[in-house]
Amino acid sequence: MIKHFYTVEKLDSKDIRYFLHKIDEIKEINPQYLTSCMNPKTKHKVSITLSEREAKIVEKYGKATNVLINYLQEAELHEGYQY
């Protein structure tokens, strides 16, 4: 299954896979980070072929998967990670 993701910052397929697996570990959502990723100024398109586990994650969260990837990216950027 090929899936397209639209991200705030330019990411590669390894970064997308990393964030997909981190989605299941989210316990709290910071509204400030969520607000900043809801209306991104720039969008970068990344297409990847999903594994079975990743496809299940995408099925579970549906359209919110892309928002959650951008949320995690935003949260990590505020914690000092650079992409």
N, C-alpha and C positions, 0 to 999 in steps of 0.2 A: 504494500500500500504506500503510495507516494502522497506526502502531505506538504502543503505550503504554509509557512509561517511568516508573519510580518512583524519585524522587531524594530525597536527604537534605535538600537545601536547595531552596527554590522557584526553579525555572529557567523560562525561556521557550523557545520553539522554536528561536530563534537560538542560545542556549547549548547546547541538545541537539545541534544540527547541528555546532557548533564541536567539541564533545567527540567526536562520532562520527568526524569527520575526524582528530582527534588520536589515536584508538585505533590507527590503523595506524602511528603514529610511536613507540609505546611500545617502549623498549629494555630498561628495567629496571622492576621492580615493587618498591616499598618495602613490606615486610611490615607495618610499623606502620600505614601509611595503609590498606592493604588490610583489616587487621583491624578498623579503626574504621568502615569503610564496609560491612562484611558484615552487621552487625546495627544498622541505623539506628534511632534513637529516633523519628524522624518520617519520613513518606513523603509526597511530593507527586506527584500524577499529572500527566504531561504527555503529550498526544497530538499526534503530528505525522504529516503525509503525507510519506513518504520519497521521495527521488529515486532513480534507478536505482543510482547509486553508493552512496548510503547504504543501500539495500536489500541490496546486495552485502556491505557491511560487516556488517550485521546477520546475514545468512546465514552469513558466515564465522565469526563469533564466537558465534552462537546465543544461548542464555540468559545467557552471560557478558557480553554487551554491556551490560546494565543495571548489572552489578557494575563493569565497567570505566569506565562513565560516572561512577558514584559515586566510584570510585577517583581518577579524574582531577580531579574536583571537589574531593575531599579534599586531594589533593596541591597543587592550586593555592591552596586556602584557606590551607594552611600556608606557602606561599611569598608570601603577602600579597595575593592577589586577593580581591575582595569581590563577592558577587552579591546 
